[in-house]
Amino acid sequence: MSLYDDVVLVLKGHEGQDELRQAYLDHLAEHSDGVWKACHAGHVTASALVVDPEHGRVLLTLHRKLRMWLQMGGHCEPGDATLAAAALREATEESGISGLTLLPGGPVRLDRHAIPAPCHWHFDVQYAALAPRGAAHAISDESLDLRWFGYDEVPKVADDSVVRLLEGTRARI
């Protein structure tokens, strides 16, 4: 199965956000390359909020280009067999934490956001990743900083999309 086919199956199985989910599916139906960064009309991205439920905190990255506190995430790559694998790879690369596991049940949320040219949209599929006990993180080249925030601190530092992702994640834990 191709990554494109996996993304379509994941989206068809995602519950809730029906109108937005359909917009993702319509975009992919119009753009067979819609999972790749080269699709300038917009493309699917995979992200994951790294969570430490035992300590009631999440790991956020201060994104180098955007200068915002965000969950880990990015573009799909040719070696990604599935969308979940892409999200887990991105979370591992950007957090430096080995042994992350995705929260069962598939994506937590969808979040479509505009990005600067030459592309126009990121169709982000957002997962949650559980950090193993005693996880040690390391800043990647894509980050200016990497920091744990208590659940109650997230609305003070991050935008609404991260807050909604945290709320959805906490509802599943």
ROBA-713712 format. One record per residue: residue in three letters; z, y, x of N, C-alpha, C, O in turn; residue number from 1. Coordinates in pm, whole numbers, plus 50000, padded with zeros to 5 digits. Each point is the difference from the previous one (the first is absolute). Layout:
! residues N
+-----+-------+-------+-------+-------+-------+-------+-------+-------+-------+-------+-------+-------+-----+
|  aa |   nc3 |   nc2 |   nc1 |  cac3 |  cac2 |  cac1 |   cc3 |   cc2 |   cc1 |   oc3 |   oc2 |   oc1 |   i |
+-----+-------+-------+-------+-------+-------+-------+-------+-------+-------+-------+-------+-------+-----+
| ALA |     Z |     Y |     X |     Z |     Y |     X |     Z |     Y |     X |     Z |     Y |     X | NUM |
...
+-----+-------+-------+-------+-------+-------+-------+-------+-------+-------+-------+-------+-------+-----+
! end
This chain:
! residues 173
+-----+-------+-------+-------+-------+-------+-------+-------+-------+-------+-------+-------+-------+-----+
|  aa |   nc3 |   nc2 |   nc1 |  cac3 |  cac2 |  cac1 |   cc3 |   cc2 |   cc1 |   oc3 |   oc2 |   oc1 |   i |
+-----+-------+-------+-------+-------+-------+-------+-------+-------+-------+-------+-------+-------+-----+
| MET | 50000 | 49882 | 50085 | 50000 | 50118 | 49915 | 50000 | 50124 | 50090 | 50070 | 50004 | 50101 |   1 |
| SER | 49854 | 50094 | 49862 | 49993 | 50124 | 50079 | 50118 | 50090 | 49968 | 50068 | 49982 | 49899 |   2 |
| LEU | 49956 | 50114 | 50187 | 50106 | 50098 | 49974 | 49970 | 50076 | 49872 | 50090 | 50025 | 49919 |   3 |
| TYR | 49785 | 50012 | 50061 | 49959 | 50070 | 49878 | 50041 | 49918 | 49877 | 50059 | 50053 | 49906 |   4 |
| ASP | 49909 | 49817 | 50094 | 50034 | 49913 | 49887 | 50151 | 49992 | 49980 | 50048 | 50000 | 49887 |   5 |
| ASP | 50026 | 49992 | 50224 | 50146 | 49996 | 49990 | 50053 | 50128 | 49937 | 50087 | 49995 | 49913 |   6 |
| VAL | 49862 | 50120 | 50130 | 50046 | 50128 | 49945 | 49975 | 50005 | 49850 | 50088 | 50041 | 49924 |   7 |
| VAL | 49794 | 49918 | 50033 | 49969 | 49999 | 49857 | 50098 | 49910 | 49924 | 50050 | 50038 | 49894 |   8 |
| LEU | 49976 | 49843 | 50158 | 50096 | 49909 | 49934 | 50140 | 50059 | 49994 | 50069 | 49990 | 49898 |   9 |
| VAL | 49974 | 50071 | 50213 | 50132 | 50063 | 50003 | 50009 | 50109 | 49893 | 50098 | 50007 | 49926 |  10 |
| LEU | 49800 | 50076 | 50067 | 50001 | 50109 | 49902 | 49996 | 49947 | 49857 | 50070 | 50052 | 49914 |  11 |
| LYS | 49849 | 49847 | 50061 | 49994 | 49943 | 49865 | 50134 | 49941 | 49958 | 50033 | 49998 | 49882 |  12 |
| GLY | 50044 | 49954 | 50214 | 50130 | 49941 | 49971 | 50115 | 50099 | 49998 | 50112 | 49965 | 49962 |  13 |
| HIS | 49862 | 50158 | 50080 | 50106 | 50102 | 50005 | 50035 | 50045 | 49858 | 49912 | 50038 | 49923 |  14 |
| GLU | 50216 | 49957 | 50044 | 50045 | 50041 | 49867 | 50044 | 50145 | 50001 | 50068 | 50045 | 50091 |  15 |
| GLY | 49892 | 50026 | 49806 | 50035 | 50140 | 49988 | 49895 | 50089 | 50064 | 49904 | 49952 | 50061 |  16 |
| GLN | 50115 | 50179 | 49923 | 49908 | 50099 | 50054 | 49856 | 49966 | 49962 | 49910 | 50008 | 50084 |  17 |
| ASP | 50068 | 49955 | 49791 | 49871 | 49946 | 49954 | 49883 | 50094 | 50026 | 49896 | 49955 | 50049 |  18 |
| GLU | 50118 | 50172 | 49921 | 49889 | 50094 | 50019 | 49966 | 50015 | 50148 | 49883 | 50000 | 50037 |  19 |
| LEU | 50219 | 50013 | 50047 | 49977 | 50014 | 50143 | 49943 | 49870 | 50058 | 49908 | 50004 | 50082 |  20 |
| ARG | 50146 | 49883 | 49877 | 49949 | 49871 | 50045 | 49852 | 49986 | 49966 | 49921 | 49952 | 50082 |  21 |
| GLN | 50041 | 50090 | 49798 | 49859 | 49993 | 49960 | 49914 | 50093 | 50085 | 49886 | 49968 | 50032 |  22 |
| ALA | 50168 | 50149 | 50005 | 49926 | 50091 | 50087 | 49974 | 49936 | 50136 | 49892 | 50017 | 50057 |  23 |
| TYR | 50205 | 49909 | 49995 | 49981 | 49926 | 50125 | 49888 | 49898 | 49984 | 49910 | 49992 | 50084 |  24 |
| LEU | 50097 | 49930 | 49809 | 49901 | 49895 | 49977 | 49861 | 50059 | 49979 | 49901 | 49945 | 50048 |  25 |
| ASP | 50091 | 50167 | 49881 | 49870 | 50066 | 49979 | 49945 | 50049 | 50133 | 49880 | 49987 | 50026 |  26 |
| HIS | 50205 | 50068 | 50057 | 49955 | 50048 | 50131 | 49944 | 49884 | 50083 | 49894 | 50012 | 50062 |  27 |
| LEU | 50177 | 49877 | 49938 | 49953 | 49884 | 50077 | 49870 | 49943 | 49942 | 49915 | 49953 | 50075 |  28 |
| ALA | 50070 | 50051 | 49794 | 49876 | 49952 | 49939 | 49881 | 50087 | 50041 | 49888 | 49951 | 50010 |  29 |
| GLU | 50137 | 50176 | 50013 | 49894 | 50093 | 50041 | 49977 | 50002 | 50151 | 49894 | 50041 | 50047 |  30 |
| HIS | 50206 | 49912 | 50029 | 49993 | 50008 | 50146 | 50042 | 49866 | 50061 | 50119 | 49973 | 50014 |  31 |
| SER | 49784 | 49945 | 50020 | 50031 | 49869 | 50057 | 50070 | 50012 | 50135 | 50060 | 49903 | 50047 |  32 |
| ASP | 49934 | 50215 | 50016 | 50070 | 50024 | 50127 | 50131 | 50076 | 49978 | 50056 | 50056 | 50095 |  33 |
| GLY | 49992 | 49947 | 49782 | 50117 | 50081 | 49964 | 50133 | 49957 | 50060 | 50101 | 50067 | 49980 |  34 |
| VAL | 49900 | 49823 | 50094 | 50124 | 49960 | 50069 | 50002 | 50051 | 50144 | 50100 | 49983 | 50070 |  35 |
| TRP | 49791 | 50078 | 49974 | 49988 | 50040 | 50141 | 50004 | 50152 | 50017 | 49951 | 50074 | 49915 |  36 |
| LYS | 50105 | 49970 | 50193 | 50010 | 50141 | 50034 | 49865 | 50070 | 49999 | 49992 | 50119 | 49973 |  37 |
| ALA | 49903 | 49809 | 50058 | 49864 | 50057 | 50006 | 49949 | 50045 | 49863 | 49902 | 50074 | 49994 |  38 |
| CYS | 50161 | 49884 | 49898 | 49957 | 50041 | 49866 | 50053 | 50141 | 49974 | 50118 | 50018 | 49968 |  39 |
| HIS | 49794 | 50081 | 50047 | 50044 | 50139 | 49991 | 50026 | 50047 | 49858 | 50056 | 50108 | 49980 |  40 |
| ALA | 49905 | 49815 | 49922 | 50034 | 50035 | 49861 | 50147 | 49971 | 49971 | 50054 | 50042 | 49898 |  41 |
| GLY | 50010 | 49885 | 50192 | 50139 | 49960 | 49986 | 50013 | 49852 | 50031 | 49903 | 49925 | 49987 |  42 |
| HIS | 50215 | 50035 | 50054 | 50019 | 49860 | 50036 | 50143 | 49956 | 49976 | 50093 | 50081 | 49996 |  43 |
| VAL | 49921 | 49789 | 49990 | 50131 | 49938 | 49978 | 50079 | 50006 | 50130 | 49947 | 49975 | 50108 |  44 |
| THR | 50181 | 50057 | 49880 | 50093 | 49992 | 50111 | 50117 | 49911 | 49957 | 50020 | 49977 | 49881 |  45 |
| ALA | 50054 | 49974 | 50216 | 50114 | 49912 | 49972 | 50124 | 50058 | 50068 | 49996 | 50034 | 50118 |  46 |
| SER | 50111 | 49978 | 49807 | 50123 | 50053 | 50058 | 50119 | 49916 | 49957 | 49992 | 49920 | 49906 |  47 |
| ALA | 50118 | 50100 | 50164 | 50123 | 49928 | 49966 | 50121 | 50086 | 50034 | 50010 | 50056 | 50110 |  48 |
| LEU | 50081 | 49953 | 49796 | 50127 | 50067 | 50021 | 50095 | 49899 | 50063 | 50031 | 49897 | 49939 |  49 |
| VAL | 50016 | 50130 | 50181 | 50093 | 49910 | 50068 | 50141 | 50028 | 49949 | 50050 | 50112 | 50010 |  50 |
| VAL | 50012 | 49785 | 49935 | 50128 | 50014 | 49931 | 50105 | 49911 | 50066 | 49973 | 49886 | 50039 |  51 |
| ASP | 50148 | 50168 | 49970 | 50119 | 49925 | 50044 | 50099 | 50005 | 49884 | 50087 | 50087 | 49999 |  52 |
| PRO | 49901 | 49821 | 49903 | 50085 | 50006 | 49881 | 50149 | 49984 | 50029 | 50085 | 50053 | 49929 |  53 |
| GLU | 49946 | 49873 | 50176 | 50140 | 49977 | 50036 | 50072 | 50131 | 50030 | 50118 | 50016 | 49970 |  54 |
| HIS | 49809 | 50078 | 50090 | 50058 | 50130 | 50036 | 49949 | 50114 | 49912 | 50033 | 50116 | 50025 |  55 |
| GLY | 49888 | 49853 | 49873 | 49951 | 50100 | 49906 | 49918 | 50109 | 50067 | 50023 | 50119 | 49979 |  56 |
| ARG | 49880 | 49838 | 50101 | 49920 | 50099 | 50073 | 49856 | 49955 | 50016 | 49967 | 49883 | 49982 |  57 |
| VAL | 49948 | 50215 | 50051 | 49858 | 49974 | 50025 | 49961 | 50065 | 50132 | 50059 | 50099 | 50042 |  58 |
| LEU | 49842 | 49843 | 50022 | 49949 | 50052 | 50126 | 49873 | 50079 | 49970 | 49904 | 49946 | 49945 |  59 |
| LEU | 50095 | 50182 | 50091 | 49883 | 50085 | 49979 | 49947 | 50048 | 50134 | 50074 | 50013 | 50098 |  60 |
| THR | 49797 | 50013 | 49902 | 49934 | 50051 | 50120 | 49961 | 50146 | 49978 | 49953 | 50037 | 49892 |  61 |
| LEU | 50068 | 50044 | 50209 | 49951 | 50137 | 49996 | 49857 | 49993 | 50051 | 49976 | 49994 | 50121 |  62 |
| HIS | 49930 | 50008 | 49788 | 49859 | 49978 | 50030 | 49948 | 50107 | 50095 | 50017 | 50119 | 49977 |  63 |
| ARG | 49919 | 49836 | 50129 | 49954 | 50091 | 50105 | 49902 | 50105 | 49948 | 50013 | 50118 | 50033 |  64 |
| LYS | 49890 | 49842 | 49885 | 49899 | 50095 | 49952 | 50048 | 50081 | 49881 | 49976 | 50121 | 49993 |  65 |
| LEU | 50091 | 49815 | 49913 | 50039 | 50066 | 49876 | 50133 | 50075 | 50010 | 50028 | 50088 | 49919 |  66 |
| ARG | 50052 | 49877 | 50181 | 50131 | 50062 | 50019 | 50088 | 49988 | 49875 | 50067 | 50094 | 49958 |  67 |
| MET | 49929 | 49786 | 49983 | 50079 | 49968 | 49882 | 50072 | 49868 | 50022 | 49950 | 49913 | 50072 |  68 |
| TRP | 50167 | 50071 | 49867 | 50071 | 49873 | 50002 | 49936 | 49909 | 49896 | 49998 | 50033 | 49881 |  69 |
| LEU | 49950 | 49853 | 50164 | 49928 | 49907 | 49914 | 50039 | 49856 | 50028 | 50065 | 49971 | 50100 |  70 |
| GLN | 49894 | 49939 | 49812 | 50010 | 49857 | 50026 | 49895 | 49964 | 50104 | 49909 | 50079 | 50027 |  71 |
| MET | 50103 | 49804 | 50032 | 49901 | 49953 | 50097 | 49873 | 49962 | 49925 | 50006 | 49951 | 49887 |  72 |
| GLY | 49879 | 50070 | 50174 | 49878 | 49959 | 49933 | 49876 | 50051 | 50068 | 50006 | 50081 | 50093 |  73 |
| GLY | 49881 | 49871 | 49860 | 49874 | 50043 | 50057 | 49881 | 49922 | 49949 | 50004 | 49939 | 49893 |  74 |
| HIS | 49891 | 50065 | 50185 | 49872 | 49942 | 49962 | 49996 | 49849 | 50020 | 50067 | 49944 | 50086 |  75 |
| CYS | 49854 | 49993 | 49830 | 49973 | 49857 | 50016 | 49911 | 49982 | 50123 | 49918 | 50085 | 50033 |  76 |
| GLU | 50100 | 49803 | 50034 | 49922 | 49968 | 50120 | 49930 | 49866 | 49980 | 50044 | 49918 | 49920 |  77 |
| PRO | 49846 | 50060 | 50153 | 49923 | 49876 | 49983 | 50082 | 49872 | 50015 | 49966 | 49899 | 49939 |  78 |
| GLY | 50139 | 50103 | 50139 | 50082 | 49880 | 50018 | 50099 | 49973 | 49888 | 50067 | 49897 | 50000 |  79 |
| ASP | 49944 | 50194 | 49903 | 50093 | 49983 | 49888 | 49940 | 49904 | 49898 | 49898 | 50030 | 49938 |  80 |
| ALA | 50166 | 49856 | 50044 | 49950 | 49901 | 49904 | 50028 | 50040 | 49857 | 49924 | 49968 | 49909 |  81 |
| THR | 50188 | 50104 | 50071 | 50040 | 50042 | 49866 | 50055 | 50141 | 50006 | 50031 | 50052 | 50107 |  82 |
| LEU | 49979 | 50009 | 49777 | 50059 | 50133 | 49991 | 50148 | 49997 | 50039 | 50049 | 50090 | 50067 |  83 |
| ALA | 50021 | 49807 | 49891 | 50141 | 49984 | 50037 | 50014 | 49989 | 50152 | 50093 | 50057 | 50058 |  84 |
| ALA | 49817 | 49870 | 50005 | 50003 | 49987 | 50146 | 49978 | 50135 | 50067 | 50061 | 50030 | 50102 |  85 |
| ALA | 49851 | 50051 | 49841 | 49975 | 50134 | 50055 | 50126 | 50086 | 49989 | 50037 | 50069 | 50095 |  86 |
| ALA | 50030 | 49926 | 49791 | 50122 | 50078 | 49981 | 50109 | 49955 | 50098 | 50070 | 50083 | 50058 |  87 |
| LEU | 49944 | 49786 | 49959 | 50102 | 49948 | 50091 | 49966 | 50034 | 50145 | 50089 | 50033 | 50078 |  88 |
| ARG | 49785 | 49959 | 49958 | 49957 | 50036 | 50135 | 50032 | 50147 | 50028 | 50056 | 50034 | 50104 |  89 |
| GLU | 49907 | 50053 | 49803 | 50026 | 50143 | 50018 | 50149 | 50027 | 50012 | 50042 | 50077 | 50087 |  90 |
| ALA | 50039 | 49862 | 49827 | 50145 | 50021 | 50005 | 50058 | 49953 | 50132 | 50086 | 50067 | 50058 |  91 |
| THR | 49867 | 49819 | 49992 | 50048 | 49946 | 50127 | 49958 | 50088 | 50116 | 50082 | 50033 | 50087 |  92 |
| GLU | 49789 | 50007 | 49916 | 49951 | 50084 | 50109 | 50071 | 50135 | 50005 | 50039 | 50046 | 50107 |  93 |
| GLU | 49978 | 50016 | 49777 | 50054 | 50136 | 49998 | 50152 | 50005 | 50010 | 50056 | 50103 | 50038 |  94 |
| SER | 50011 | 49788 | 49927 | 50147 | 49999 | 50009 | 50050 | 49937 | 50129 | 50111 | 50028 | 50044 |  95 |
| GLY | 49806 | 49886 | 50016 | 50043 | 49927 | 50118 | 50095 | 49886 | 49968 | 50057 | 49940 | 50091 |  96 |
| ILE | 49963 | 50031 | 49781 | 50092 | 49895 | 49957 | 49925 | 49870 | 49977 | 49906 | 49994 | 49920 |  97 |
| SER | 50135 | 49901 | 50151 | 49942 | 49869 | 49974 | 50086 | 49930 | 49896 | 50120 | 50027 | 49987 |  98 |
| GLY | 49819 | 49883 | 49940 | 50074 | 49924 | 49900 | 50010 | 50067 | 49864 | 50080 | 49957 | 49917 |  99 |
| LEU | 49840 | 50147 | 50058 | 49997 | 50059 | 49866 | 49941 | 49899 | 49903 | 49914 | 49921 | 50037 | 100 |
| THR | 50132 | 50082 | 49839 | 49942 | 49917 | 49894 | 49973 | 50088 | 49879 | 50082 | 50086 | 49966 | 101 |
| LEU | 49805 | 49893 | 49970 | 49970 | 50078 | 49881 | 50085 | 49954 | 49884 | 50026 | 49881 | 49982 | 102 |
| LEU | 50018 | 50214 | 49939 | 50073 | 49970 | 49878 | 49906 | 49921 | 49908 | 49885 | 50039 | 49981 | 103 |
| PRO | 50162 | 49850 | 49963 | 49913 | 49919 | 49914 | 49952 | 50078 | 49877 | 50062 | 50098 | 49958 | 104 |
| GLY | 49828 | 49857 | 49988 | 49951 | 50059 | 49875 | 49881 | 50093 | 50017 | 49957 | 50063 | 49904 | 105 |
| GLY | 49990 | 49946 | 50217 | 49883 | 50084 | 50021 | 50035 | 50145 | 50018 | 50115 | 50034 | 50027 | 106 |
| PRO | 49785 | 50053 | 49957 | 50024 | 50143 | 50022 | 50105 | 50056 | 49905 | 50015 | 49953 | 49887 | 107 |
| VAL | 50056 | 50146 | 50161 | 50100 | 50069 | 49917 | 49932 | 50108 | 49917 | 50028 | 50014 | 49881 | 108 |
| ARG | 49882 | 50061 | 50183 | 49934 | 50114 | 49933 | 49861 | 50022 | 50056 | 49961 | 49944 | 50102 | 109 |
| LEU | 49966 | 50140 | 49828 | 49872 | 50053 | 50047 | 50016 | 50151 | 50011 | 50069 | 50062 | 49919 | 110 |
| ASP | 49867 | 49997 | 50182 | 50006 | 50146 | 50015 | 49868 | 50049 | 50058 | 49970 | 49975 | 50117 | 111 |
| ARG | 49953 | 50094 | 49802 | 49873 | 50058 | 50046 | 50026 | 50145 | 50040 | 50057 | 50077 | 49923 | 112 |
| HIS | 49900 | 49958 | 50198 | 50021 | 50137 | 50045 | 49879 | 50049 | 50079 | 49933 | 49925 | 50070 | 113 |
| ALA | 50043 | 50203 | 49916 | 49888 | 50065 | 50069 | 50031 | 50009 | 50149 | 50115 | 50020 | 50039 | 114 |
| ILE | 49781 | 49967 | 50042 | 50013 | 50015 | 50145 | 49890 | 50093 | 50050 | 49899 | 50018 | 49932 | 115 |
| PRO | 50119 | 50039 | 50184 | 49898 | 50093 | 50051 | 49867 | 49930 | 50028 | 49993 | 49879 | 50021 | 116 |
| ALA | 49901 | 50202 | 49978 | 49865 | 49951 | 50032 | 50000 | 49939 | 50140 | 50079 | 50042 | 50084 | 117 |
| PRO | 49835 | 49861 | 49942 | 49881 | 49967 | 49923 | 50028 | 49907 | 49882 | 49914 | 49985 | 49912 | 118 |
| CYS | 50201 | 49954 | 50083 | 50033 | 49913 | 49886 | 50055 | 50088 | 49888 | 50024 | 50119 | 50019 | 119 |
| HIS | 49996 | 49820 | 49865 | 50049 | 50077 | 49888 | 50127 | 49944 | 49937 | 50084 | 50076 | 49953 | 120 |
| TRP | 49931 | 49792 | 50047 | 50114 | 49938 | 49933 | 50053 | 49880 | 50077 | 49925 | 49924 | 50060 | 121 |
| HIS | 50206 | 50062 | 49936 | 50066 | 49875 | 50038 | 50046 | 49936 | 49870 | 50071 | 50061 | 49920 | 122 |
| PHE | 49889 | 49815 | 50061 | 50045 | 49920 | 49887 | 50109 | 49908 | 50056 | 49974 | 49885 | 50033 | 123 |
| ASP | 50148 | 50168 | 49978 | 50107 | 49928 | 50068 | 50063 | 49895 | 49909 | 50034 | 50027 | 49885 | 124 |
| VAL | 49980 | 49853 | 50170 | 50069 | 49891 | 49932 | 50131 | 49983 | 50076 | 50002 | 49964 | 50117 | 125 |
| GLN | 50109 | 50061 | 49812 | 50131 | 50013 | 50064 | 50088 | 49877 | 49976 | 50027 | 49962 | 49886 | 126 |
| TYR | 50016 | 49979 | 50224 | 50091 | 49886 | 49999 | 50137 | 50045 | 50049 | 50019 | 50116 | 50037 | 127 |
| ALA | 50075 | 49792 | 49964 | 50131 | 50022 | 50062 | 50024 | 49884 | 50096 | 49971 | 49885 | 49969 | 128 |
| ALA | 50083 | 50148 | 50148 | 50030 | 49899 | 50102 | 50149 | 50000 | 50029 | 50061 | 50105 | 50020 | 129 |
| LEU | 49996 | 49777 | 49981 | 50143 | 49986 | 50028 | 50022 | 49986 | 50150 | 49937 | 49917 | 50065 | 130 |
| ALA | 50152 | 50165 | 49988 | 50033 | 49994 | 50143 | 50100 | 49887 | 50023 | 50093 | 49982 | 49921 | 131 |
| PRO | 49890 | 49944 | 50186 | 50099 | 49896 | 50030 | 50131 | 50063 | 50046 | 50002 | 50115 | 50044 | 132 |
| ARG | 50104 | 49811 | 49946 | 50132 | 50046 | 50044 | 49993 | 50039 | 50148 | 49945 | 49927 | 50082 | 133 |
| GLY | 50111 | 50189 | 49950 | 50005 | 50047 | 50138 | 49868 | 50049 | 50054 | 49981 | 50006 | 50122 | 134 |
| ALA | 49925 | 50030 | 49790 | 49867 | 50043 | 50042 | 50007 | 50123 | 50090 | 50070 | 50096 | 49970 | 135 |
| ALA | 49857 | 49897 | 50140 | 49988 | 50115 | 50091 | 49859 | 50055 | 49989 | 49903 | 49925 | 50011 | 136 |
| HIS | 50085 | 50204 | 49967 | 49869 | 50061 | 49984 | 49956 | 50071 | 50127 | 50081 | 50028 | 50089 | 137 |
| ALA | 49788 | 50000 | 49919 | 49943 | 50069 | 50116 | 49887 | 50091 | 49950 | 49918 | 49958 | 49919 | 138 |
| ILE | 50079 | 50162 | 50129 | 49900 | 50098 | 49959 | 49863 | 49961 | 50056 | 49987 | 49967 | 50118 | 139 |
| SER | 49912 | 50038 | 49795 | 49862 | 49970 | 50042 | 49928 | 50130 | 50034 | 50054 | 50109 | 49983 | 140 |
| ASP | 49824 | 49877 | 50064 | 49917 | 50117 | 50033 | 49964 | 50082 | 49877 | 49961 | 50116 | 50012 | 141 |
| GLU | 50051 | 49825 | 49871 | 49963 | 50070 | 49877 | 50113 | 50085 | 49944 | 49980 | 50073 | 49903 | 142 |
| SER | 50138 | 49918 | 50159 | 50118 | 50069 | 49947 | 50053 | 50104 | 50096 | 49991 | 49986 | 50122 | 143 |
| LEU | 50064 | 50118 | 49821 | 50076 | 50097 | 50078 | 50147 | 49958 | 50006 | 50071 | 50032 | 50095 | 144 |
| ASP | 49972 | 49896 | 49801 | 50138 | 49953 | 49993 | 50005 | 49884 | 49901 | 49909 | 49981 | 49919 | 145 |
| LEU | 50196 | 49943 | 50089 | 50023 | 49885 | 49913 | 50150 | 49998 | 49975 | 50079 | 49998 | 50093 | 146 |
| ARG | 49959 | 50002 | 49779 | 50142 | 50014 | 49972 | 50038 | 49929 | 49870 | 49923 | 49996 | 49904 | 147 |
| TRP | 50199 | 49948 | 50096 | 50057 | 49941 | 49880 | 50058 | 50111 | 49914 | 50067 | 50091 | 50050 | 148 |
| PHE | 49907 | 49901 | 49819 | 50056 | 50095 | 49903 | 50067 | 49921 | 49889 | 49945 | 49901 | 49951 | 149 |
| GLY | 50176 | 50143 | 50009 | 50066 | 49942 | 49884 | 49915 | 50024 | 49877 | 49926 | 50099 | 49993 | 150 |
| TYR | 50085 | 49813 | 49909 | 49921 | 50016 | 49878 | 50011 | 50141 | 49944 | 49900 | 50059 | 49958 | 151 |
| ASP | 50222 | 49995 | 50040 | 50022 | 50133 | 49941 | 49943 | 50114 | 50085 | 49987 | 50112 | 49951 | 152 |
| GLU | 49979 | 49862 | 50175 | 49943 | 50103 | 50087 | 49848 | 50014 | 49984 | 49944 | 50104 | 50033 | 153 |
| VAL | 49992 | 49792 | 49918 | 49853 | 49997 | 49995 | 49942 | 50118 | 49922 | 49904 | 50061 | 50047 | 154 |
| PRO | 50149 | 49974 | 49834 | 49941 | 50114 | 49928 | 50010 | 50133 | 50076 | 49925 | 50094 | 49971 | 155 |
| LYS | 50165 | 49914 | 50122 | 50018 | 50125 | 50077 | 49899 | 50014 | 50114 | 49975 | 50111 | 50047 | 156 |
| VAL | 49967 | 49777 | 49996 | 49911 | 50004 | 50118 | 49855 | 49960 | 49970 | 49909 | 50037 | 50074 | 157 |
| ALA | 50070 | 49887 | 49819 | 49867 | 49943 | 49974 | 49942 | 50055 | 49869 | 50072 | 50057 | 49918 | 158 |
| ASP | 49797 | 49924 | 50065 | 49936 | 50048 | 49878 | 50022 | 49903 | 49885 | 50059 | 49893 | 50016 | 159 |
| ASP | 49892 | 50147 | 49867 | 50023 | 49922 | 49878 | 49942 | 49859 | 50006 | 50056 | 49908 | 49940 | 160 |
| SER | 49833 | 50073 | 50133 | 49941 | 49866 | 50006 | 50094 | 49902 | 50069 | 50010 | 49884 | 49960 | 161 |
| VAL | 50060 | 50162 | 50144 | 50096 | 49913 | 50070 | 50122 | 49977 | 49911 | 50054 | 49889 | 49997 | 162 |
| VAL | 49989 | 50212 | 49932 | 50114 | 49986 | 49910 | 49968 | 49898 | 49890 | 50082 | 49914 | 49969 | 163 |
| ARG | 49798 | 50095 | 49974 | 49961 | 49902 | 49896 | 49991 | 49859 | 50057 | 50038 | 49903 | 49934 | 164 |
| LEU | 49911 | 50085 | 50188 | 49992 | 49869 | 50065 | 50141 | 49943 | 50022 | 50023 | 49882 | 49977 | 165 |
| LEU | 50069 | 50202 | 50066 | 50138 | 49955 | 50018 | 50061 | 49957 | 49866 | 50066 | 49897 | 49993 | 166 |
| GLU | 49912 | 50180 | 49903 | 50053 | 49965 | 49868 | 49945 | 49865 | 49953 | 50075 | 49916 | 49951 | 167 |
| GLY | 49794 | 50065 | 50065 | 49939 | 49872 | 49961 | 50053 | 49883 | 50082 | 50021 | 49890 | 49949 | 168 |
| THR | 50001 | 50137 | 50180 | 50053 | 49896 | 50089 | 50141 | 49962 | 49962 | 50034 | 49882 | 49992 | 169 |
| ARG | 50049 | 50219 | 49985 | 50140 | 49973 | 49962 | 50009 | 49925 | 49868 | 50092 | 49920 | 49980 | 170 |
| ALA | 49816 | 50105 | 49929 | 49999 | 49930 | 49872 | 49970 | 49850 | 50019 | 50041 | 49918 | 49918 | 171 |
| ARG | 49888 | 50049 | 50189 | 49966 | 49859 | 50028 | 50105 | 49927 | 50080 | 50010 | 49878 | 49992 | 172 |
| ILE | 50069 | 50195 | 50085 | 50099 | 49936 | 50088 | 50117 | 49947 | 49919 | 50093 | 49943 | 50057 | 173 |
+-----+-------+-------+-------+-------+-------+-------+-------+-------+-------+-------+-------+-------+-----+
! end
